[in-house]
Amino acid sequence: MRSRTAESIYSDDSRYDVKSAGISKNAQVKLSEDLIIWADIVFVMENKFKDIIVDLYPIEFISTKIVSLDIPDTYYYMEPQLVELIKSRVNSFL
């Protein structure tokens, strides 16, 4: 829900091309090498996901900035508190 919320927030802004993807087997859109190469910045919600991505795609990590937002998995989709938290942590990178 966190990544989908972030995608929804920023996909409405024409200045950004935004995609969300997951690493779990149940993810609707799975992270891929192509997505990592496509991205200027990869935002992850927790440090553990950054570590997993670096392990899965070590070469791409060198050319792609991965930023952990440190947002726990305790929110539902588009929850106002989650929206504000994402904005406060992402906007400084844009």
Secondary structure, DSSP 8 states (H G I E B T S, - for coil): -HHHHHHHHHHTSTT------BSSTT-SSB--HHHHHH-SEEEESSHHHHHHHHHH-HHHHHHSEEEE----S---TT-HHHHHHHHHHHGGG-
